[in-house]
Amino acid sequence: MNSAQADAYLRRIGAQHPAWPTSDVLRDLQLRHLTTVPFENLSIHLGEEIVLDEKRLLDKLVGARRGGFCYELNGAFGALLSSLGFDVTLLAARVYGDDGKPGIPYDHLALRVRTVDGGDWITDVGFGAHSHYPLAFGERGEQRDPAGVFGVVESGPDAAGVRGAGDGRESKDLDVVLGDKRQYRLEMRPRVLEDFVVGAWWHSTSSLSNFSRSLVCSRVTKDGGRITLSGRKFTVTDPDGAKEVVEVATDDEVLAVYRERFGIELDRVPEVRAAG
């Protein structure tokens, strides 16, 4: 990412070019990203190709002022952070389902970011409702965030009883936890963006993926709440967790919500496509 592209990205999220890649700057950039760039899967249902290429991601998030899901959002954000001098590592994660089992390999993309002031952080702008600020990578106690009480803990054996090394040792992977629920399991091996193509394909095409079966567009609000449009259901969640749900009746009204609340200009309403 060149300096002009980085400056355009920073303008997209309402940020100034930082003097140094510090932990405070990282916190500010993550929150700005969450409040301006929606988490959304509209491309899947608009028939748009999802391409994990830096230029294509910038064209979508910055040029077209769209959002995306984890591979797109964290892929682009990681490139921006690298261009600003942060030490960024892409990590693969497996998302825990309601049954407590981790999902497919390359299920999720998160970032490990090191800063010049000695910070080491898990940074994630692509997991939907998640922490507003980076989580301390090496901290094993509670980490309080406007979105809840998080934790980063060492993973034990998975649901099948298989340990990370296959020889009886505990896994060296880490689990990100919200309250008493495990969110996802992070693998420590560094990855590159191209590694996640298979995950993006699966989530875009499989009938087992929530992304192929439903529509979502969501972002954090300036007051720390959240707004979400799921199909025609618009939900406003206040900072204390109280929800107000409204059914959006007409196509014109749906397009207006995308435009006015998420900054997304569409020429037609996305409809859930049947997944193969």
BELSUL-V680923 format. One line per field, one symbol per residue. ss: DSSP state (~ for helix, > for strand, _ for the rest). phi: phi as a letter, one per 40 degrees, with the letter a starting at -180 (. if undefined). A space follows every 50 residues. Layout:
BEGIN
ss->???
phi->???
END
This chain:
BEGIN
ss->__~~~~~~~~~~__________~~~~~~~~~~~~~~__>>_~~~~~____ ___~~~~~~~~~~____>_~~~~~~~~~~~~~~___>>>>>>>>>>____ _>_____>>>>>>>_____>>>>___________>>______>>>__>>> >>>>___________________>>>>>__>>>>>>____>_~~~~~~~~ ~~~~~____~~~~___>>>>_____>>>>>__>>>>>_____>>>>>___ ~~~~~~~~~~~~______________
phi->.ccccccccccdbgbccccaccccccdccccccccbbccabcddcbgccb bcbdccccdcccccfbbibdcccccccccccccchccbbcbcbbcccccg ccccdfcabbbbbbbccgcbbcbabbbgcaccbdbccccbccbcadcibb abbcccccccgccdcgbgcccccbbcbbgbbccabcccccbbdcccdccc ccccbcccccccbabaaaaccccgcababbgbbbbbbcdcgcbbbbcccb dccccccdccbbgbcbcaccbccccc
END
